[in-house]
Amino acid sequence: MSLAADIMTKSAFAAHVGVSAGRISQYIAERKIFGDALEGEGRNAKIRASVAVEQLRKTLDPSQRFGANGTATRSAPVASELSFDVPEKSKAPAKPTVIVDPFIDEVAAEKLKQQKITTARMEREEALELGRYMLTDDARREMVKAVAEAFKVMEQAIPEMAKAVAAQFSVSTHDATHVLLKSFRDHRAKKARDFADAAAELEEHVEDEQQ
């Protein structure tokens, strides 16, 4: 290949290697094609084909692909096989060179990510149906009911405790009941405020360490 024939426009080089002209611009922006492979600058820059092809052979990674099951596998490259001219002095037959499009890896990785997100969401929904998870609002209501029931049981026991106090200290059952109920209700009001504050601080979502 002569020196003049080796220098191509971006579009001509793109056709030469079998990719779009936009892809060549991306390779240049990512410095997969750079330095001696470029003649001129900016939009009007031209490509020195032999140098650019050698750079792409080194900068594009053909090793990893994603299989249908989402696992990384060693597989054949997905880009088309393209033949490039070799220098005239070698006289050797041209060999096909594989140019691998790295953006296909990005698409495969994004699909894998979306599949994982979908799977995780389905697992959470199944766990919720099975009762492993509880909505925060439901948990708060159950907490309030449990605490209220506990206080109710304790308040019902006060008359019996008042009788015991009255007998022990020779005071009237009425006075003992009144003192105990007032003390208990004051304490209950304070604790109700504490429980309300604690419930309000519950996070909507918590980390589930169970696998």
C-alpha positions, 0 to 999 in steps of 0.5 A, a space after each residue: 500500500 502506498 503512503 498516499 493510499 494509506 491516508 483516508 478520510 474517516 468515512 473511507 477508513 470506517 468503510 475499510 474496517 466495516 464500522 460506521 463513521 461515528 464509531 471512528 469518531 468515538 475511537 478517536 475521542 477515546 484515544 483508541 486511534 491517536 498520535 501517528 494514526 491521525 493526520 490533521 486535527 478536528 473534523 477534517 482530520 484524516 486516518 493513516 490506515 496501517 497505523 490506526 489498524 495496528 492501534 485498534 488491534 491493541 486497544 480493543 479487547 476481544 476476550 470477554 462476551 456475555 452469554 444468554 444466561 448472563 454469565 461471562 464466557 469466553 466466546 467468539 468475537 461478535 464483530 465482523 471479520 475484516 481483511 486489511 492490506 499488508 505492506 507491499 514489502 511483506 508479500 504475505 497474503 492478507 489475514 483477516 483481523 477482528 475488530 471488536 466493538 466494545 460498546 456491545 459489551 456495555 449493552 450486554 452489561 446493562 441488560 444483565 444489570 436490569 435482569 438482576 434488578 428485576 429478579 431482586 424485585 420479584 424476590 421481594 414481592 414473593 417474600 412480602 406475600 409469604 409474610 417475611 416482610 411487613 410494610 412499615 405502616 403495618 408494623 407501626 399499627 401492630 406495635 401500637 396495638 400490642 403496647 395498648 393491650 399491655 397497658 390495658 392488662 396492667 390497668 385491669 390489675 390495679 384494683 387488685 393491687 389497691 386492695 393489697 396496698 390498702 390492707 398492708 398500710 391500713 388505708 381505704 381501698 378507694 384512696 389506694 385505687 385513686 393513687 395507683 390509677 393516677 400514677 399509672 396513667 401519668 406514666 402511661 401518657 409519658 410512655 405513649 409519647 416515647 413510643 410515638 417518637 420511636 415509631 416516627 423514627 423508623 426507616 421506611 426501608 431497612 437492610 435485609 441481611 437474610 439471604 
